[in-house]
Amino acid sequence: MNETYVITFHVKPAEVRRFHALLDGVLDAMRGEATFVRAALHVDPDRPNMFQLHETWSDRKDVLTVQLQRDYRRVWHAALEEILAEPRSVAIWTQLRADP
């Protein structure tokens, strides 16, 4: 069963460009992973430094033991403390239904 990781980011206004530059590399790289299903990045229309990322994967164990350790995520994870105004929040949701 697919799971979606809903991650909310409150980015420091001066770091929004860096946030995008680093995250774009991660998103581009993870598209090639075998258990990757889809990802979508959203921005709050009233707060241009608030973002929500939805990453959907087919295997939780793979995400936790393999994907989070990928080399292409290291620079991203290391930069989060400098980029974020507050710690990110992560929620995991199990998909029950999907409609095109």
PyMOL CGO cylinders between C-alpha atoms (Angstrom):
from pymol import cmd
from pymol.cgo import CYLINDER

trace = [
    CYLINDER, 0.00, 0.00, 0.00, 1.39, 3.41, -0.92, 0.3, 1, 1, 1, 1, 1, 1,
    CYLINDER, 1.39, 3.41, -0.92, 2.23, 5.92, 1.78, 0.3, 1, 1, 1, 1, 1, 1,
    CYLINDER, 2.23, 5.92, 1.78, 2.52, 9.66, 1.45, 0.3, 1, 1, 1, 1, 1, 1,
    CYLINDER, 2.52, 9.66, 1.45, 4.90, 11.66, 3.57, 0.3, 1, 1, 1, 1, 1, 1,
    CYLINDER, 4.90, 11.66, 3.57, 3.41, 15.12, 4.10, 0.3, 1, 1, 1, 1, 1, 1,
    CYLINDER, 3.41, 15.12, 4.10, 6.21, 17.47, 5.09, 0.3, 1, 1, 1, 1, 1, 1,
    CYLINDER, 6.21, 17.47, 5.09, 5.58, 21.11, 6.01, 0.3, 1, 1, 1, 1, 1, 1,
    CYLINDER, 5.58, 21.11, 6.01, 8.38, 23.64, 5.78, 0.3, 1, 1, 1, 1, 1, 1,
    CYLINDER, 8.38, 23.64, 5.78, 8.41, 27.17, 7.21, 0.3, 1, 1, 1, 1, 1, 1,
    CYLINDER, 8.41, 27.17, 7.21, 11.35, 28.65, 5.31, 0.3, 1, 1, 1, 1, 1, 1,
    CYLINDER, 11.35, 28.65, 5.31, 13.20, 31.80, 6.30, 0.3, 1, 1, 1, 1, 1, 1,
    CYLINDER, 13.20, 31.80, 6.30, 12.23, 34.41, 3.68, 0.3, 1, 1, 1, 1, 1, 1,
    CYLINDER, 12.23, 34.41, 3.68, 15.85, 35.06, 2.74, 0.3, 1, 1, 1, 1, 1, 1,
    CYLINDER, 15.85, 35.06, 2.74, 16.38, 31.31, 2.16, 0.3, 1, 1, 1, 1, 1, 1,
    CYLINDER, 16.38, 31.31, 2.16, 13.47, 30.56, -0.21, 0.3, 1, 1, 1, 1, 1, 1,
    CYLINDER, 13.47, 30.56, -0.21, 15.65, 30.54, -3.33, 0.3, 1, 1, 1, 1, 1, 1,
    CYLINDER, 15.65, 30.54, -3.33, 18.17, 28.20, -1.67, 0.3, 1, 1, 1, 1, 1, 1,
    CYLINDER, 18.17, 28.20, -1.67, 15.32, 25.98, -0.43, 0.3, 1, 1, 1, 1, 1, 1,
    CYLINDER, 15.32, 25.98, -0.43, 14.09, 25.53, -4.02, 0.3, 1, 1, 1, 1, 1, 1,
    CYLINDER, 14.09, 25.53, -4.02, 17.56, 24.99, -5.45, 0.3, 1, 1, 1, 1, 1, 1,
    CYLINDER, 17.56, 24.99, -5.45, 18.39, 22.23, -2.96, 0.3, 1, 1, 1, 1, 1, 1,
    CYLINDER, 18.39, 22.23, -2.96, 14.98, 20.57, -2.98, 0.3, 1, 1, 1, 1, 1, 1,
    CYLINDER, 14.98, 20.57, -2.98, 14.76, 20.54, -6.78, 0.3, 1, 1, 1, 1, 1, 1,
    CYLINDER, 14.76, 20.54, -6.78, 17.90, 18.40, -6.90, 0.3, 1, 1, 1, 1, 1, 1,
    CYLINDER, 17.90, 18.40, -6.90, 16.44, 15.94, -4.41, 0.3, 1, 1, 1, 1, 1, 1,
    CYLINDER, 16.44, 15.94, -4.41, 13.12, 15.71, -6.26, 0.3, 1, 1, 1, 1, 1, 1,
    CYLINDER, 13.12, 15.71, -6.26, 14.85, 15.21, -9.60, 0.3, 1, 1, 1, 1, 1, 1,
    CYLINDER, 14.85, 15.21, -9.60, 17.05, 12.43, -8.18, 0.3, 1, 1, 1, 1, 1, 1,
    CYLINDER, 17.05, 12.43, -8.18, 14.34, 10.52, -6.36, 0.3, 1, 1, 1, 1, 1, 1,
    CYLINDER, 14.34, 10.52, -6.36, 12.20, 10.19, -9.51, 0.3, 1, 1, 1, 1, 1, 1,
    CYLINDER, 12.20, 10.19, -9.51, 14.50, 7.37, -10.56, 0.3, 1, 1, 1, 1, 1, 1,
    CYLINDER, 14.50, 7.37, -10.56, 14.04, 5.31, -7.39, 0.3, 1, 1, 1, 1, 1, 1,
    CYLINDER, 14.04, 5.31, -7.39, 12.22, 1.98, -7.76, 0.3, 1, 1, 1, 1, 1, 1,
    CYLINDER, 12.22, 1.98, -7.76, 9.78, 2.57, -4.88, 0.3, 1, 1, 1, 1, 1, 1,
    CYLINDER, 9.78, 2.57, -4.88, 9.02, 6.21, -5.76, 0.3, 1, 1, 1, 1, 1, 1,
    CYLINDER, 9.02, 6.21, -5.76, 5.43, 6.85, -6.87, 0.3, 1, 1, 1, 1, 1, 1,
    CYLINDER, 5.43, 6.85, -6.87, 5.05, 10.65, -7.09, 0.3, 1, 1, 1, 1, 1, 1,
    CYLINDER, 5.05, 10.65, -7.09, 5.82, 13.95, -5.42, 0.3, 1, 1, 1, 1, 1, 1,
    CYLINDER, 5.82, 13.95, -5.42, 4.13, 17.33, -5.34, 0.3, 1, 1, 1, 1, 1, 1,
    CYLINDER, 4.13, 17.33, -5.34, 5.35, 20.58, -3.82, 0.3, 1, 1, 1, 1, 1, 1,
    CYLINDER, 5.35, 20.58, -3.82, 2.79, 23.15, -2.71, 0.3, 1, 1, 1, 1, 1, 1,
    CYLINDER, 2.79, 23.15, -2.71, 3.10, 26.74, -1.50, 0.3, 1, 1, 1, 1, 1, 1,
    CYLINDER, 3.10, 26.74, -1.50, 0.65, 28.56, 0.77, 0.3, 1, 1, 1, 1, 1, 1,
    CYLINDER, 0.65, 28.56, 0.77, -0.91, 31.27, -1.44, 0.3, 1, 1, 1, 1, 1, 1,
    CYLINDER, -0.91, 31.27, -1.44, -0.88, 33.73, 1.46, 0.3, 1, 1, 1, 1, 1, 1,
    CYLINDER, -0.88, 33.73, 1.46, 2.58, 32.87, 2.83, 0.3, 1, 1, 1, 1, 1, 1,
    CYLINDER, 2.58, 32.87, 2.83, 5.18, 32.46, 0.08, 0.3, 1, 1, 1, 1, 1, 1,
    CYLINDER, 5.18, 32.46, 0.08, 7.69, 30.95, 2.49, 0.3, 1, 1, 1, 1, 1, 1,
    CYLINDER, 7.69, 30.95, 2.49, 5.40, 28.10, 3.69, 0.3, 1, 1, 1, 1, 1, 1,
    CYLINDER, 5.40, 28.10, 3.69, 5.64, 24.90, 1.68, 0.3, 1, 1, 1, 1, 1, 1,
    CYLINDER, 5.64, 24.90, 1.68, 4.16, 21.43, 1.85, 0.3, 1, 1, 1, 1, 1, 1,
    CYLINDER, 4.16, 21.43, 1.85, 5.79, 18.48, 0.12, 0.3, 1, 1, 1, 1, 1, 1,
    CYLINDER, 5.79, 18.48, 0.12, 3.86, 15.29, -0.58, 0.3, 1, 1, 1, 1, 1, 1,
    CYLINDER, 3.86, 15.29, -0.58, 6.16, 12.34, -1.33, 0.3, 1, 1, 1, 1, 1, 1,
    CYLINDER, 6.16, 12.34, -1.33, 4.41, 9.07, -2.16, 0.3, 1, 1, 1, 1, 1, 1,
    CYLINDER, 4.41, 9.07, -2.16, 6.36, 5.82, -1.93, 0.3, 1, 1, 1, 1, 1, 1,
    CYLINDER, 6.36, 5.82, -1.93, 5.37, 2.16, -2.22, 0.3, 1, 1, 1, 1, 1, 1,
    CYLINDER, 5.37, 2.16, -2.22, 7.61, 0.78, 0.57, 0.3, 1, 1, 1, 1, 1, 1,
    CYLINDER, 7.61, 0.78, 0.57, 8.03, 2.38, 4.03, 0.3, 1, 1, 1, 1, 1, 1,
    CYLINDER, 8.03, 2.38, 4.03, 10.96, 0.17, 5.01, 0.3, 1, 1, 1, 1, 1, 1,
    CYLINDER, 10.96, 0.17, 5.01, 12.82, 1.24, 1.86, 0.3, 1, 1, 1, 1, 1, 1,
    CYLINDER, 12.82, 1.24, 1.86, 12.12, 4.91, 2.60, 0.3, 1, 1, 1, 1, 1, 1,
    CYLINDER, 12.12, 4.91, 2.60, 13.39, 4.68, 6.16, 0.3, 1, 1, 1, 1, 1, 1,
    CYLINDER, 13.39, 4.68, 6.16, 16.40, 2.42, 5.62, 0.3, 1, 1, 1, 1, 1, 1,
    CYLINDER, 16.40, 2.42, 5.62, 17.51, 3.32, 2.09, 0.3, 1, 1, 1, 1, 1, 1,
    CYLINDER, 17.51, 3.32, 2.09, 15.95, 6.46, 0.64, 0.3, 1, 1, 1, 1, 1, 1,
    CYLINDER, 15.95, 6.46, 0.64, 16.58, 8.79, 3.57, 0.3, 1, 1, 1, 1, 1, 1,
    CYLINDER, 16.58, 8.79, 3.57, 20.26, 7.76, 3.47, 0.3, 1, 1, 1, 1, 1, 1,
    CYLINDER, 20.26, 7.76, 3.47, 20.82, 8.50, -0.22, 0.3, 1, 1, 1, 1, 1, 1,
    CYLINDER, 20.82, 8.50, -0.22, 23.84, 10.67, -1.02, 0.3, 1, 1, 1, 1, 1, 1,
    CYLINDER, 23.84, 10.67, -1.02, 21.67, 13.17, -2.92, 0.3, 1, 1, 1, 1, 1, 1,
    CYLINDER, 21.67, 13.17, -2.92, 19.78, 13.95, 0.30, 0.3, 1, 1, 1, 1, 1, 1,
    CYLINDER, 19.78, 13.95, 0.30, 22.83, 14.70, 2.47, 0.3, 1, 1, 1, 1, 1, 1,
    CYLINDER, 22.83, 14.70, 2.47, 23.41, 18.32, 1.46, 0.3, 1, 1, 1, 1, 1, 1,
    CYLINDER, 23.41, 18.32, 1.46, 19.66, 18.95, 1.66, 0.3, 1, 1, 1, 1, 1, 1,
    CYLINDER, 19.66, 18.95, 1.66, 19.33, 17.53, 5.17, 0.3, 1, 1, 1, 1, 1, 1,
    CYLINDER, 19.33, 17.53, 5.17, 22.48, 19.33, 6.35, 0.3, 1, 1, 1, 1, 1, 1,
    CYLINDER, 22.48, 19.33, 6.35, 21.14, 22.70, 5.14, 0.3, 1, 1, 1, 1, 1, 1,
    CYLINDER, 21.14, 22.70, 5.14, 17.68, 22.46, 6.73, 0.3, 1, 1, 1, 1, 1, 1,
    CYLINDER, 17.68, 22.46, 6.73, 18.69, 23.96, 10.06, 0.3, 1, 1, 1, 1, 1, 1,
    CYLINDER, 18.69, 23.96, 10.06, 19.97, 27.09, 8.29, 0.3, 1, 1, 1, 1, 1, 1,
    CYLINDER, 19.97, 27.09, 8.29, 17.07, 27.31, 5.83, 0.3, 1, 1, 1, 1, 1, 1,
    CYLINDER, 17.07, 27.31, 5.83, 14.09, 26.69, 8.11, 0.3, 1, 1, 1, 1, 1, 1,
    CYLINDER, 14.09, 26.69, 8.11, 12.53, 29.17, 10.52, 0.3, 1, 1, 1, 1, 1, 1,
    CYLINDER, 12.53, 29.17, 10.52, 11.28, 26.25, 12.62, 0.3, 1, 1, 1, 1, 1, 1,
    CYLINDER, 11.28, 26.25, 12.62, 11.63, 22.46, 12.47, 0.3, 1, 1, 1, 1, 1, 1,
    CYLINDER, 11.63, 22.46, 12.47, 9.73, 20.76, 9.66, 0.3, 1, 1, 1, 1, 1, 1,
    CYLINDER, 9.73, 20.76, 9.66, 6.73, 18.64, 10.49, 0.3, 1, 1, 1, 1, 1, 1,
    CYLINDER, 6.73, 18.64, 10.49, 6.32, 15.20, 8.98, 0.3, 1, 1, 1, 1, 1, 1,
    CYLINDER, 6.32, 15.20, 8.98, 3.13, 13.14, 8.85, 0.3, 1, 1, 1, 1, 1, 1,
    CYLINDER, 3.13, 13.14, 8.85, 2.67, 9.76, 7.19, 0.3, 1, 1, 1, 1, 1, 1,
    CYLINDER, 2.67, 9.76, 7.19, -0.59, 8.96, 5.44, 0.3, 1, 1, 1, 1, 1, 1,
    CYLINDER, -0.59, 8.96, 5.44, -1.63, 5.60, 3.98, 0.3, 1, 1, 1, 1, 1, 1,
    CYLINDER, -1.63, 5.60, 3.98, -3.47, 5.83, 0.68, 0.3, 1, 1, 1, 1, 1, 1,
    CYLINDER, -3.47, 5.83, 0.68, -6.98, 4.41, 0.62, 0.3, 1, 1, 1, 1, 1, 1,
    CYLINDER, -6.98, 4.41, 0.62, -8.11, 5.63, -2.78, 0.3, 1, 1, 1, 1, 1, 1,
    CYLINDER, -8.11, 5.63, -2.78, -6.69, 7.51, -5.77, 0.3, 1, 1, 1, 1, 1, 1,
    CYLINDER, -6.69, 7.51, -5.77, -8.64, 9.05, -8.61, 0.3, 1, 1, 1, 1, 1, 1,
    CYLINDER, -8.64, 9.05, -8.61, -7.10, 10.50, -11.79, 0.3, 1, 1, 1, 1, 1, 1,
]
cmd.load_cgo(trace, "trace")
